[in-house]
């Protein structure tokens, strides 16, 4: 591979963008309910993964899952992101008692600055639905397989539900204009990719079964 992979959207997270991202999940009843459901699914996924003691949260964004990850009192959390602005906002915005338990790490999911088998689990929320190219997804999954000793918890958008059908229909009518940075993937495609990267699927958890596109997978290293 020639040099590190850079995605077009990854450069946009300056301080201002990071602040907006932080506020986004706190605004309005719909977003707060969505965040509550995200946490509910994430808690279940962590339990299924055996409540890992050392977790890499990548990308951690504005740290919105840090309080949840810190609910296990002896868990060590590495909060990693490709954006220094996101890390700065996360360490300023999250509760001080949570932040002191997080080791910030500025790194890319394509080239994680950690040794092999460095963590028990990688917690990856809201990244892979941005990755449209199979080669890019595989590069990330192979890095996850290298760095995690045991499990990976990740979320993405899959087909086979009402919202995916609706999105596909609206894309047909308006056409796909401009740069796409969110992708609905066939579940069968991503599940094959997980296998190829060296994982087996332990569990899949749907945000709202048959309605929402979000699905969380709990993967175990083979």
C-alpha positions as CSV (number, residue, x, y, z in Angstrom):
1,X,0.0,0.0,0.0
2,X,1.4,3.4,-1.0
3,X,1.4,5.6,2.1
4,X,-1.4,5.9,4.6
5,X,-5.0,6.0,3.2
6,X,-6.7,9.4,3.7
7,X,-10.4,9.9,3.2
8,X,-11.9,13.1,1.9
9,X,-14.1,13.7,4.9
10,X,-11.4,13.0,7.5
11,X,-9.9,16.5,7.1
12,X,-13.0,18.4,7.9
13,X,-12.9,18.0,11.7
14,X,-11.4,21.3,12.9
15,X,-12.2,22.7,16.4
16,X,-15.5,24.2,15.1
17,X,-16.6,21.0,13.4
18,X,-15.7,19.0,16.5
19,X,-17.8,21.3,18.7
20,X,-20.8,20.9,16.3
21,X,-20.3,17.2,16.4
22,X,-20.4,17.2,20.2
23,X,-23.6,19.2,20.2
24,X,-25.3,17.2,17.5
25,X,-26.0,14.2,19.7
26,X,-27.3,16.4,22.6
27,X,-29.9,18.4,20.5
28,X,-33.6,17.6,20.3
29,X,-35.6,14.7,21.7
30,X,-35.0,12.5,18.6
31,X,-31.2,12.7,18.9
32,X,-31.3,12.1,22.6
33,X,-33.5,9.0,22.2
34,X,-31.2,7.8,19.4
35,X,-28.1,8.3,21.7
36,X,-30.0,6.4,24.5
37,X,-30.6,3.5,22.1
38,X,-27.0,3.6,20.9
39,X,-25.9,3.2,24.5
40,X,-28.3,0.4,25.2
41,X,-27.0,-1.6,22.2
42,X,-23.4,-0.8,23.0
43,X,-23.8,-2.0,26.6
44,X,-25.3,-5.3,25.4
45,X,-22.4,-5.7,22.9
46,X,-19.8,-5.1,25.6
47,X,-21.5,-7.7,27.8
48,X,-21.5,-10.2,24.9
49,X,-17.8,-9.5,24.3
50,X,-17.2,-10.4,28.0
51,X,-16.8,-6.9,29.4
52,X,-13.3,-6.3,28.0
53,X,-10.8,-4.7,30.4
54,X,-8.7,-2.8,27.8
55,X,-10.7,-1.1,25.1
56,X,-9.7,1.0,22.1
57,X,-12.5,3.5,21.2
58,X,-11.7,4.3,17.6
59,X,-12.8,6.8,16.3
60,X,-13.8,8.3,19.7
61,X,-15.1,11.5,18.1
62,X,-16.1,13.9,20.9
63,X,-16.0,11.1,23.5
64,X,-19.7,10.5,23.7
65,X,-19.2,6.8,24.6
66,X,-16.5,7.4,27.2
67,X,-19.0,7.6,30.1
68,X,-20.5,4.3,29.0
69,X,-17.1,2.6,28.6
70,X,-16.1,4.0,32.1
71,X,-19.1,2.3,33.7
72,X,-16.9,-0.8,34.3
73,X,-14.7,0.6,37.1
74,X,-11.5,-1.2,36.2
75,X,-11.7,-0.8,32.4
76,X,-8.8,1.0,30.7
77,X,-9.9,3.1,27.8
78,X,-7.8,4.4,24.9
79,X,-9.7,7.2,23.2
80,X,-8.3,7.4,19.6
81,X,-9.2,9.6,16.7
82,X,-7.7,10.8,13.4
83,X,-8.6,14.4,14.4
84,X,-6.6,16.3,17.0
85,X,-9.6,18.7,17.3
86,X,-12.0,15.8,18.2
87,X,-9.6,14.6,20.9
88,X,-9.3,18.1,22.3
89,X,-13.0,18.6,22.4
90,X,-13.6,15.2,23.9
91,X,-11.1,15.7,26.8
92,X,-12.7,19.2,27.5
93,X,-16.3,18.2,27.2
94,X,-16.6,14.8,28.9
95,X,-16.8,14.5,32.8
96,X,-13.4,15.0,34.4
97,X,-13.6,11.7,36.4
98,X,-14.2,9.9,33.1
99,X,-11.5,11.8,31.2
100,X,-8.8,10.9,33.7
101,X,-9.4,7.2,32.9
102,X,-8.9,7.7,29.1
103,X,-5.6,7.6,27.4
104,X,-5.9,9.9,24.3
105,X,-4.3,8.6,21.1
106,X,-4.0,10.5,17.8
107,X,-4.0,7.8,15.1
108,X,-5.7,6.5,12.0
109,X,-7.9,3.4,11.7
110,X,-5.9,2.5,8.6
111,X,-2.6,2.5,10.6
112,X,-3.2,2.2,14.3
113,X,-0.2,3.3,16.4
114,X,-0.3,0.3,18.7
115,X,1.4,-3.1,18.6
116,X,-0.2,-6.4,17.7
117,X,-2.7,-7.8,20.2
118,X,-2.5,-4.5,22.2
119,X,-6.1,-4.3,23.4
120,X,-8.8,-6.8,24.5
121,X,-11.4,-5.1,22.3
122,X,-11.8,-2.4,19.6
123,X,-15.0,-0.3,20.0
124,X,-15.8,1.3,16.6
125,X,-19.0,3.3,16.4
126,X,-20.1,5.2,13.3
127,X,-17.0,4.9,11.1
128,X,-17.6,2.0,8.6
129,X,-20.8,3.5,7.1
130,X,-18.5,6.2,5.7
131,X,-16.3,3.7,4.0
132,X,-17.6,2.9,0.5
133,X,-14.6,1.1,-1.0
134,X,-14.2,-2.6,-0.1
135,X,-10.4,-2.2,-0.2
136,X,-10.5,0.5,2.4
137,X,-12.9,-1.5,4.7
138,X,-10.6,-4.5,4.4
139,X,-7.5,-2.3,5.3
140,X,-9.4,-1.2,8.5
141,X,-10.6,-4.7,9.4
142,X,-7.1,-6.1,9.0
143,X,-5.7,-3.5,11.3
144,X,-8.5,-4.3,13.8
145,X,-7.6,-8.0,13.6
146,X,-3.9,-7.1,14.2
147,X,-4.4,-4.8,17.2
148,X,-7.3,-6.5,19.0
149,X,-6.5,-9.6,21.1
150,X,-10.0,-10.9,21.2
151,X,-13.0,-8.9,19.9
152,X,-14.3,-6.0,17.8
153,X,-17.6,-4.2,18.3
154,X,-18.5,-2.1,15.3
155,X,-21.5,-0.4,13.8
156,X,-22.5,0.3,10.2
157,X,-25.5,0.7,7.9
158,X,-27.0,-2.5,6.3
159,X,-29.7,-3.2,3.8
160,X,-32.8,-5.3,4.4
161,X,-34.8,-2.7,6.4
162,X,-37.3,0.1,5.8
163,X,-34.9,3.0,6.0
164,X,-32.4,1.4,3.6
165,X,-35.3,0.8,1.1
166,X,-36.4,4.4,1.5
167,X,-32.9,5.8,1.1
168,X,-32.4,3.7,-2.1
169,X,-35.6,5.0,-3.5
170,X,-34.8,8.7,-2.8
171,X,-31.3,8.3,-4.3
172,X,-33.0,7.0,-7.5
173,X,-35.3,9.9,-7.8
174,X,-32.8,12.7,-7.0
175,X,-29.7,11.0,-8.4
176,X,-26.4,10.7,-6.5
177,X,-25.0,14.2,-6.8
178,X,-21.6,15.1,-5.5
179,X,-19.4,13.3,-3.0
180,X,-21.0,10.4,-1.2
181,X,-19.6,9.7,2.3
182,X,-22.4,7.5,3.8
183,X,-23.1,4.1,2.4
184,X,-25.7,1.4,2.9
185,X,-24.0,-2.0,2.5
186,X,-25.5,-5.4,1.8
187,X,-25.2,-7.4,5.1
188,X,-24.0,-10.4,3.1
189,X,-21.1,-8.4,1.7
190,X,-19.8,-7.0,5.0
191,X,-20.3,-10.4,6.7
192,X,-18.1,-12.0,4.1
193,X,-15.5,-9.2,4.6
194,X,-15.4,-9.9,8.4
195,X,-14.7,-13.6,7.7
196,X,-12.0,-12.7,5.1
197,X,-10.3,-10.4,7.7
198,X,-10.1,-13.2,10.2
199,X,-13.2,-12.8,12.4
200,X,-16.2,-14.8,13.2
201,X,-19.5,-13.1,13.9
202,X,-20.6,-13.7,17.5
203,X,-23.7,-11.5,17.4
204,X,-25.5,-8.9,15.5
205,X,-27.7,-6.3,17.2
206,X,-30.1,-4.1,15.3
207,X,-30.8,-0.5,16.4
208,X,-34.5,-1.0,15.5
209,X,-35.0,-4.3,13.7
210,X,-36.5,-4.1,10.2
211,X,-36.7,-0.3,10.4
212,X,-33.3,1.3,11.0
213,X,-30.1,0.8,9.0
214,X,-27.8,0.8,12.0
215,X,-26.5,-2.6,13.0
216,X,-23.8,-3.4,15.6
217,X,-21.7,-6.5,15.1
218,X,-19.7,-8.3,17.9
219,X,-16.8,-10.0,16.1
220,X,-14.3,-12.5,17.6
221,X,-10.9,-13.2,16.3
222,X,-10.7,-16.7,14.8
